[in-house]
Amino acid sequence: MSTLQAIGPEAFDDDFDPQPEPPEAPDDYACCHSGCQPCVWDMYDSAVSEYRQKLAAWQLREAARQARAADKGPDEQH
């Protein structure tokens, strides 16, 4: 079970929760083509996978925030 599922989206701070930033791809010349383990491209692929998981969790939190904001009247929003 993920942290979000265990805690619930309402437990997260509404004031500061920026969207995750994608990892920067390595330059084409960053790979030495000698079969390193892990290769810079392997590390990049791992970073992209982690980014996608963080982005999906953020999107759930953002949807919950939007739903709570829609449920509040204009006078209740901060």
N, CA, C and O atoms as a GROMACS GRO file, in nm:
protein
  312
    1MET      N    1   0.085  -0.118   0.000
    1MET     CA    2   0.000   0.000   0.000
    1MET      C    3   0.090   0.123   0.000
    1MET      O    4   0.187   0.130   0.076
    2SER      N    5   0.058   0.219  -0.083
    2SER     CA    6   0.138   0.341  -0.091
    2SER      C    7   0.110   0.430   0.029
    2SER      O    8   0.010   0.413   0.099
    3THR      N    9   0.198   0.525   0.051
    3THR     CA   10   0.180   0.622   0.160
    3THR      C   11   0.051   0.699   0.139
    3THR      O   12  -0.023   0.723   0.234
    4LEU      N   13   0.023   0.737   0.015
    4LEU     CA   14  -0.098   0.813  -0.014
    4LEU      C   15  -0.222   0.733   0.023
    4LEU      O   16  -0.316   0.788   0.080
    5GLN      N   17  -0.223   0.604  -0.010
    5GLN     CA   18  -0.338   0.521   0.024
    5GLN      C   19  -0.348   0.503   0.175
    5GLN      O   20  -0.459   0.502   0.230
    6ALA      N   21  -0.235   0.489   0.242
    6ALA     CA   22  -0.236   0.465   0.386
    6ALA      C   23  -0.279   0.589   0.463
    6ALA      O   24  -0.353   0.579   0.561
    7ILE      N   25  -0.233   0.705   0.420
    7ILE     CA   26  -0.261   0.828   0.493
    7ILE      C   27  -0.384   0.898   0.438
    7ILE      O   28  -0.465   0.951   0.515
    8GLY      N   29  -0.399   0.899   0.308
    8GLY     CA   30  -0.510   0.968   0.245
    8GLY      C   31  -0.467   1.104   0.195
    8GLY      O   32  -0.384   1.170   0.258
    9PRO      N   33  -0.521   1.146   0.083
    9PRO     CA   34  -0.479   1.273   0.023
    9PRO      C   35  -0.509   1.394   0.109
    9PRO      O   36  -0.444   1.497   0.094
   10GLU      N   37  -0.608   1.385   0.199
   10GLU     CA   38  -0.643   1.501   0.281
   10GLU      C   39  -0.535   1.534   0.383
   10GLU      O   40  -0.536   1.644   0.440
   11ALA      N   41  -0.442   1.443   0.408
   11ALA     CA   42  -0.339   1.465   0.508
   11ALA      C   43  -0.221   1.546   0.454
   11ALA      O   44  -0.133   1.584   0.532
   12PHE      N   45  -0.218   1.574   0.326
   12PHE     CA   46  -0.104   1.643   0.269
   12PHE      C   47  -0.125   1.794   0.269
   12PHE      O   48  -0.238   1.842   0.261
   13ASP      N   49  -0.016   1.865   0.279
   13ASP     CA   50  -0.016   2.011   0.285
   13ASP      C   51  -0.067   2.070   0.155
   13ASP      O   52  -0.013   2.041   0.048
   14ASP      N   53  -0.170   2.152   0.163
   14ASP     CA   54  -0.225   2.217   0.044
   14ASP      C   55  -0.144   2.339   0.003
   14ASP      O   56  -0.153   2.384  -0.111
   15ASP      N   57  -0.066   2.393   0.094
   15ASP     CA   58   0.004   2.517   0.064
   15ASP      C   59   0.126   2.498  -0.024
   15ASP      O   60   0.154   2.584  -0.108
   16PHE      N   61   0.197   2.390  -0.009
   16PHE     CA   62   0.318   2.369  -0.090
   16PHE      C   63   0.329   2.224  -0.129
   16PHE      O   64   0.371   2.140  -0.049
   17ASP      N   65   0.292   2.195  -0.250
   17ASP     CA   66   0.303   2.060  -0.304
   17ASP      C   67   0.326   2.073  -0.454
   17ASP      O   68   0.235   2.049  -0.534
   18PRO      N   69   0.447   2.112  -0.492
   18PRO     CA   70   0.472   2.134  -0.635
   18PRO      C   71   0.469   2.005  -0.715
   18PRO      O   72   0.498   1.897  -0.663
   19GLN      N   73   0.432   2.018  -0.840
   19GLN     CA   74   0.434   1.903  -0.931
   19GLN      C   75   0.578   1.856  -0.947
   19GLN      O   76   0.669   1.937  -0.964
   20PRO      N   77   0.599   1.724  -0.941
   20PRO     CA   78   0.735   1.673  -0.959
   20PRO      C   79   0.791   1.712  -1.096
   20PRO      O   80   0.718   1.724  -1.194
   21GLU      N   81   0.920   1.731  -1.100
   21GLU     CA   82   0.989   1.766  -1.225
   21GLU      C   83   1.048   1.641  -1.286
   21GLU      O   84   1.103   1.557  -1.214
   22PRO      N   85   1.038   1.628  -1.417
   22PRO     CA   86   1.098   1.510  -1.481
   22PRO      C   87   1.250   1.514  -1.472
   22PRO      O   88   1.309   1.622  -1.466
   23PRO      N   89   1.313   1.398  -1.471
   23PRO     CA   90   1.460   1.398  -1.467
   23PRO      C   91   1.516   1.448  -1.598
   23PRO      O   92   1.454   1.438  -1.704
   24GLU      N   93   1.634   1.502  -1.589
   24GLU     CA   94   1.702   1.551  -1.709
   24GLU      C   95   1.773   1.434  -1.776
   24GLU      O   96   1.848   1.360  -1.712
   25ALA      N   97   1.749   1.419  -1.905
   25ALA     CA   98   1.814   1.310  -1.979
   25ALA      C   99   1.963   1.338  -1.992
   25ALA      O  100   2.004   1.453  -2.010
   26PRO      N  101   2.045   1.234  -1.982
   26PRO     CA  102   2.189   1.254  -2.001
   26PRO      C  103   2.219   1.296  -2.145
   26PRO      O  104   2.145   1.262  -2.238
   27ASP      N  105   2.325   1.366  -2.160
   27ASP     CA  106   2.369   1.402  -2.295
   27ASP      C  107   2.407   1.277  -2.371
   27ASP      O  108   2.444   1.176  -2.311
   28ASP      N  109   2.400   1.282  -2.501
   28ASP     CA  110   2.434   1.167  -2.583
   28ASP      C  111   2.576   1.117  -2.558
   28ASP      O  112   2.603   0.997  -2.567
   29TYR      N  113   2.666   1.208  -2.528
   29TYR     CA  114   2.805   1.169  -2.507
   29TYR      C  115   2.833   1.122  -2.365
   29TYR      O  116   2.947   1.087  -2.333
   30ALA      N  117   2.732   1.122  -2.278
   30ALA     CA  118   2.752   1.080  -2.138
   30ALA      C  119   2.776   0.929  -2.127
   30ALA      O  120   2.838   0.883  -2.032
   31CYS      N  121   2.727   0.853  -2.223
   31CYS     CA  122   2.746   0.709  -2.223
   31CYS      C  123   2.880   0.678  -2.290
   31CYS      O  124   2.910   0.729  -2.398
   32CYS      N  125   2.960   0.595  -2.224
   32CYS     CA  126   3.093   0.562  -2.277
   32CYS      C  127   3.090   0.441  -2.370
   32CYS      O  128   3.190   0.408  -2.432
   33HIS      N  129   2.975   0.373  -2.378
   33HIS     CA  130   2.956   0.256  -2.465
   33HIS      C  131   3.052   0.140  -2.431
   33HIS      O  132   3.090   0.062  -2.518
   34SER      N  133   3.088   0.132  -2.302
   34SER     CA  134   3.177   0.023  -2.262
   34SER      C  135   3.105  -0.083  -2.179
   34SER      O  136   3.169  -0.173  -2.124
   35GLY      N  137   2.974  -0.072  -2.169
   35GLY     CA  138   2.898  -0.173  -2.096
   35GLY      C  139   2.896  -0.153  -1.946
   35GLY      O  140   2.879  -0.249  -1.871
   36CYS      N  141   2.912  -0.030  -1.901
   36CYS     CA  142   2.910  -0.002  -1.757
   36CYS      C  143   2.779  -0.053  -1.695
   36CYS      O  144   2.673  -0.049  -1.758
   37GLN      N  145   2.789  -0.099  -1.571
   37GLN     CA  146   2.672  -0.140  -1.495
   37GLN      C  147   2.670  -0.063  -1.365
   37GLN      O  148   2.757  -0.088  -1.281
   38PRO      N  149   2.581   0.026  -1.342
   38PRO     CA  150   2.475   0.065  -1.434
   38PRO      C  151   2.523   0.172  -1.531
   38PRO      O  152   2.611   0.253  -1.499
   39CYS      N  153   2.466   0.172  -1.646
   39CYS     CA  154   2.493   0.273  -1.748
   39CYS      C  155   2.418   0.401  -1.709
   39CYS      O  156   2.319   0.394  -1.636
   40VAL      N  157   2.463   0.514  -1.758
   40VAL     CA  158   2.392   0.639  -1.730
   40VAL      C  159   2.247   0.630  -1.780
   40VAL      O  160   2.158   0.693  -1.723
   41TRP      N  161   2.224   0.554  -1.885
   41TRP     CA  162   2.088   0.540  -1.938
   41TRP      C  163   2.004   0.450  -1.848
   41TRP      O  164   1.883   0.469  -1.839
   42ASP      N  165   2.067   0.352  -1.783
   42ASP     CA  166   1.995   0.270  -1.684
   42ASP      C  167   1.951   0.357  -1.566
   42ASP      O  168   1.838   0.345  -1.518
   43MET      N  169   2.041   0.443  -1.520
   43MET     CA  170   2.008   0.532  -1.409
   43MET      C  171   1.898   0.630  -1.449
   43MET      O  172   1.810   0.661  -1.370
   44TYR      N  173   1.904   0.678  -1.572
   44TYR     CA  174   1.800   0.768  -1.622
   44TYR      C  175   1.665   0.695  -1.627
   44TYR      O  176   1.564   0.751  -1.585
   45ASP      N  177   1.664   0.571  -1.678
   45ASP     CA  178   1.539   0.494  -1.684
   45ASP      C  179   1.480   0.475  -1.544
   45ASP      O  180   1.359   0.483  -1.526
   46SER      N  181   1.565   0.450  -1.445
   46SER     CA  182   1.518   0.437  -1.306
   46SER      C  183   1.460   0.568  -1.256
   46SER      O  184   1.356   0.570  -1.190
   47ALA      N  185   1.527   0.678  -1.289
   47ALA     CA  186   1.479   0.810  -1.247
   47ALA      C  187   1.345   0.842  -1.313
   47ALA      O  188   1.258   0.901  -1.250
   48VAL      N  189   1.327   0.804  -1.439
   48VAL     CA  190   1.200   0.827  -1.509
   48VAL      C  191   1.089   0.745  -1.444
   48VAL      O  192   0.978   0.794  -1.426
   49SER      N  193   1.118   0.621  -1.408
   49SER     CA  194   1.019   0.536  -1.340
   49SER      C  195   0.978   0.598  -1.207
   49SER      O  196   0.859   0.604  -1.175
   50GLU      N  197   1.074   0.644  -1.131
   50GLU     CA  198   1.046   0.708  -1.002
   50GLU      C  199   0.964   0.836  -1.023
   50GLU      O  200   0.870   0.862  -0.949
   51TYR      N  201   1.002   0.914  -1.124
   51TYR     CA  202   0.928   1.036  -1.156
   51TYR      C  203   0.783   1.005  -1.189
   51TYR      O  204   0.693   1.074  -1.142
   52ARG      N  205   0.759   0.902  -1.268
   52ARG     CA  206   0.622   0.868  -1.306
   52ARG      C  207   0.540   0.828  -1.184
   52ARG      O  208   0.422   0.862  -1.175
   53GLN      N  209   0.601   0.756  -1.091
   53GLN     CA  210   0.530   0.719  -0.968
   53GLN      C  211   0.497   0.843  -0.885
   53GLN      O  212   0.386   0.857  -0.835
   54LYS      N  213   0.595   0.932  -0.871
   54LYS     CA  214   0.572   1.055  -0.794
   54LYS      C  215   0.468   1.142  -0.862
   54LYS      O  216   0.385   1.204  -0.795
   55LEU      N  217   0.471   1.148  -0.995
   55LEU     CA  218   0.374   1.229  -1.068
   55LEU      C  219   0.234   1.173  -1.050
   55LEU      O  220   0.139   1.249  -1.030
   56ALA      N  221   0.218   1.042  -1.057
   56ALA     CA  222   0.087   0.980  -1.039
   56ALA      C  223   0.033   1.010  -0.898
   56ALA      O  224  -0.085   1.040  -0.883
   57ALA      N  225   0.119   1.001  -0.797
   57ALA     CA  226   0.076   1.031  -0.660
   57ALA      C  227   0.038   1.179  -0.648
   57ALA      O  228  -0.061   1.212  -0.584
   58TRP      N  229   0.117   1.266  -0.709
   58TRP     CA  230   0.087   1.409  -0.706
   58TRP      C  231  -0.046   1.438  -0.776
   58TRP      O  232  -0.126   1.518  -0.727
   59GLN      N  233  -0.071   1.373  -0.887
   59GLN     CA  234  -0.196   1.393  -0.960
   59GLN      C  235  -0.316   1.352  -0.874
   59GLN      O  236  -0.420   1.418  -0.879
   60LEU      N  237  -0.303   1.244  -0.797
   60LEU     CA  238  -0.411   1.206  -0.705
   60LEU      C  239  -0.432   1.312  -0.598
   60LEU      O  240  -0.546   1.348  -0.568
   61ARG      N  241  -0.322   1.361  -0.541
   61ARG     CA  242  -0.334   1.465  -0.439
   61ARG      C  243  -0.396   1.592  -0.499
   61ARG      O  244  -0.479   1.656  -0.435
   62GLU      N  245  -0.354   1.626  -0.619
   62GLU     CA  246  -0.405   1.747  -0.684
   62GLU      C  247  -0.554   1.733  -0.714
   62GLU      O  248  -0.630   1.828  -0.695
   63ALA      N  249  -0.596   1.616  -0.760
   63ALA     CA  250  -0.738   1.593  -0.786
   63ALA      C  251  -0.818   1.604  -0.657
   63ALA      O  252  -0.928   1.660  -0.657
   64ALA      N  253  -0.764   1.552  -0.547
   64ALA     CA  254  -0.832   1.562  -0.419
   64ALA      C  255  -0.840   1.708  -0.374
   64ALA      O  256  -0.943   1.752  -0.322
   65ARG      N  257  -0.732   1.783  -0.394
   65ARG     CA  258  -0.733   1.926  -0.360
   65ARG      C  259  -0.838   2.000  -0.441
   65ARG      O  260  -0.914   2.082  -0.388
   66GLN      N  261  -0.843   1.971  -0.571
   66GLN     CA  262  -0.940   2.036  -0.658
   66GLN      C  263  -1.082   2.002  -0.616
   66GLN      O  264  -1.170   2.089  -0.617
   67ALA      N  265  -1.106   1.878  -0.579
   67ALA     CA  266  -1.240   1.836  -0.536
   67ALA      C  267  -1.278   1.906  -0.406
   67ALA      O  268  -1.392   1.951  -0.392
   68ARG      N  269  -1.183   1.917  -0.312
   68ARG     CA  270  -1.213   1.987  -0.186
   68ARG      C  271  -1.240   2.134  -0.213
   68ARG      O  272  -1.330   2.192  -0.153
   69ALA      N  273  -1.163   2.195  -0.304
   69ALA     CA  274  -1.183   2.337  -0.337
   69ALA      C  275  -1.319   2.358  -0.401
   69ALA      O  276  -1.385   2.459  -0.375
   70ALA      N  277  -1.362   2.264  -0.486
   70ALA     CA  278  -1.492   2.276  -0.552
   70ALA      C  279  -1.606   2.260  -0.451
   70ALA      O  280  -1.713   2.319  -0.467
   71ASP      N  281  -1.582   2.180  -0.346
   71ASP     CA  282  -1.684   2.158  -0.243
   71ASP      C  283  -1.699   2.279  -0.152
   71ASP      O  284  -1.806   2.301  -0.094
   72LYS      N  285  -1.593   2.357  -0.140
   72LYS     CA  286  -1.598   2.476  -0.054
   72LYS      C  287  -1.660   2.590  -0.133
   72LYS      O  288  -1.646   2.599  -0.255
   73GLY      N  289  -1.726   2.675  -0.063
   73GLY     CA  290  -1.777   2.796  -0.126
   73GLY      C  291  -1.666   2.896  -0.143
   73GLY      O  292  -1.560   2.880  -0.082
   74PRO      N  293  -1.685   3.000  -0.224
   74PRO     CA  294  -1.580   3.100  -0.246
   74PRO      C  295  -1.533   3.166  -0.117
   74PRO      O  296  -1.417   3.205  -0.107
   75ASP      N  297  -1.623   3.179  -0.016
   75ASP     CA  298  -1.585   3.243   0.109
   75ASP      C  299  -1.497   3.154   0.195
   75ASP      O  300  -1.424   3.203   0.281
   76GLU      N  301  -1.502   3.022   0.172
   76GLU     CA  302  -1.426   2.929   0.255
   76GLU      C  303  -1.285   2.905   0.204
   76GLU      O  304  -1.199   2.860   0.280
   77GLN      N  305  -1.258   2.934   0.078
   77GLN     CA  306  -1.126   2.908   0.022
   77GLN      C  307  -1.028   3.011   0.074
   77GLN      O  308  -1.064   3.126   0.101
   78HIS      N  309  -0.901   2.967   0.086
   78HIS     CA  310  -0.799   3.060   0.138
   78HIS      C  311  -0.712   3.107   0.030
   78HIS      O  312  -0.620   3.186   0.055
   0.00000   0.00000   0.00000
